[in-house]
């Protein structure tokens, strides 16, 4: 099997091109011509599995949008409607201002996820009806397909509540026949949990990673299981679901061959892909694919008007060629929530100052967790986008323990001590000794905030812990609780007359 996702591969290129239609809920995986010539050799199956991961990579920006942009990280600072560089937010402020609607949905077309869901449906169908690949690969690939499909549906459940369930591959486009109502939330959650169990059964005892952790694995499914059952535990499932979550996370801890990196900054470096902390990441490589965060960093020509007070220098076009268009600015208050001794502050955020005489005044900040790599004088954002890592395991395990009436100290302090490094003072920094630690849930939420900025976690964390946390930390009021879900866009509602707008938003 070829162990590298290569978008230049003819097989994968064909798979991507023939399913690139942008129509709403386009569920056509391949052409009728391609179908008759495919699924004949193990190499073709391998190529198809590469293809679903390549398509998954095209969705990482949507995962970031759905997971973070409506929370208390991005936004313009008080008194201005632009970023500190003067760049416009180009309408994207509707996400963090939570003023979304039919014609400004933030994320439309259910994230475009159905195109890959249909590929996964086809993969499941073919693996269950043919013996082209080896038994070992068949089990691993079925584990991937069911796990990844559950992940997609869970993303949609957290965002829109309801979603259309489609588990059979569709080989022809017929909008009238595709018209389908969204399934109730309970039915959707049942599918998610069923797919998780099918994935785990298919993987069996195989905890190994493939493609330097850029392929879905049993450990990824177990992380998803922990996440899903924490979600349901916080929303009525109680200790029973918290116990399931804890068991799944302990399984990864015992068998997943993962551990904290000694250095926080090394987790995201382009030179340490698939490092010990990573459990599953979407791969980006030079001359193949770059992480789509160009709108999270400033234009180089505007950034050079500011200073780095730590390095005592003015930004310059050679070193600081971020080359962005700053549509998604980060608030200075985000930067100020960190302790200066916390290495995550400096590894995740770049502060920018105005210099007047010898006085530095903070002008603005931007996320710098993904620094990419330089090639021929150009910055290329070839950082992997990490979906699950060991620190996430620890803090989800801490959450499960709190729900079960147990102490989360061990897990929280492992994450904190790594963040503070040599500056860590257990007498004042360890849980439960920091300000706010008296409320264990708040302590976990704070730690997750500091740990996972720009990893698409914060909004979903607030949603999981409950609406009261959303109301506390965002600009959504209790009187407009419907806004915790996303609206469905006009085009999707136009193409599927059986869909209904998310309750609370103006009806279509």
C-alpha positions, 0 to 999 in steps of 0.5 A, a space after each residue: 500500500 502506498 503510505 502517502 496522500 499524493 494529490 498528484 496521483 492519477 487515481 486520487 485525482 480522478 476520485 476528487 475531480 469526479 465528485 467536485 460538483 458544488 450542488 447542494 447535497 451532491 451525493 454522486 461519488 463517481 461517474 458511471 464510466 469510472 464505476 465499472 473500471 474501479 474496485 478491481 485491485 487492492 491498489 485502487 482500494 488504497 487509492 480510494 482510502 487516500 482520497 477520502 482523507 484528501 477530501 477530509 483535508 479540504 474540510 478543515 477550515 469548516 471544522 475551524 469555523 464551526 468549532 471556534 469562530 462564534 466563541 470568545 477568541 476572534 473579533 475586533 477590539 472595542 471601538 473599531 470594526 476592523 483589525 488593528 492593521 485596518 483590514 476589513 472583516 468582510 462580513 465574517 464578523 457575523 460569526 463572532 457577533 452571532 448575527 447569522 441568518 438565512 443569507 449569512 449562514 457562516 457555514 453553508 451546505 452543511 459544511 460540504 460534508 455530504 460529498 465525503 460522507 457519500 464517498 465513505 458510504 461507497 467505501 463501506 458498501 464495497 468493502 462489505 460486498 467485495 474481497 479485493 483487499 486483504 482481510 487486515 486492510 478490509 477491517 482497518 478501512 471499515 474502521 476508518 469509514 465508520 469512524 470518519 462518517 461518525 465524525 462528520 455527522 457529529 460535527 453536523 449534530 453539534 452545529 445544526 442539531 438535526 441533519 439528513 441521514 444518508 448511509 447508502 451511496 448515491 451514484 446519480 444526481 437527481 435533486 427531486 429524489 434526494 429531497 429528504 427531511 433532516 432526522 431528529 436529533 435522537 436518531 442522528 445521535 443513534 447513528 453516530 454511536 452505532 457507527 462508532 461501535 462498528 468502527 471499533 469492531 472493525 479495527 478489532 485489537 489493531 491500535 496501530 497508526 498509518 501514514 504518520 497518524 494522518 489516517 483515521 485509526 482506532 485511537 481516533 474513533 476512541 477519542 471521538 467516542 469520548 467526545 460524543 459521550 461527554 457531549 451526551 453526559 453533559 446533556 442528560 446522559 449523566 454518570 452512565 455516559 460519563 463512564 463510557 467516555 472515561 473508559 474510551 479515553 483510558 483505552 487510548 491512554 493505555 494502548 494509543 502509544 501517545 504522550 505529551 510533547 515536552 515542548 508545546 511549540 513542537 507539537 505544531 512544527 512542520 518538522 515534527 509531523 505525527 509526533 508523540 502527542 498527535 493522535 489524528 491529524 490532517 496532513 499538509 505538505 509542501 507542493 501538495 496542500 497548505 492549511 487554509 488559514 491565510 485569512 487568520 493572519 495580516 497582510 505583510 505590507 501592513 504588519 511591517 508598520 508594527 513592532 515585536 516588543 519581545 524581540 525589540 524589533 520592527 516587523 519586516 517583509 523577510 521574516 514576517 511574510 505572513 502574506 494574509 488577508 486578516 478577515 478573522 482577527 483575534 481580540 487583544 483580550 484573548 492574549 491578555 487571558 494568558 499568564 506571561 509564564 505560560 509558553 502557550 501564550 507566546 507559541 499561539 499568539 503574536 502580539 503587535 505593538 506601536 512604538 512611541 519613543 521608548 514606549 511599546 503599546 499593544 496595538 493588536 494580535 494574531 494567531 501564530 500557532 501555525 507558522 508554516 515553513 519558508 520556501 524560496 522566500 515564501 511562507 507556506 502553511 504546511 502545518 498539519 491540522 490536529 483533530 485529536 492529541 494527547 492533551 485533549 485526551 487528558 482534559 476530556 478525561 478530567 472532564 469525565 472525572 468531574 462528572 463522576 465526582 472524581 478529582 481532575 488534578 492529575 490530568 489538569 496538572 500534566 497539561 499545566 506543568 508542560 505549559 509553564 515548563 521551568 516556570 511552573 510552581 506547584 504551590 501556586 500553579 497546580 490545580 486547585 490552587 489557581 484563581 478559578 479552580 474552586 469550580 472544576 468545570 470552569 478550570 477545565 474550560 479555562 485550560 482548554 481555552 488556553 491549550 486549543 486556540 486555533 484548533 477549533 475547540 472553544 465554541 464546541 466546549 461551551 456548547 458541550 458544557 451547556 447553554 449557560 456557558 455560551 451565554 456567559 462567554 459569548 454575546 448570545 443572550 439567554 433570550 435568544 438561545 436558538 442561536 446556539 445552533 447554526 442557521 441553514 442557508 437559503 440555497 440548501 433550503 431552496 434545493 431541498 424543500 423537505 428541509 426546515 430552517 433551524 428553529 428561531 431563525 426567520 423561516 424560509 
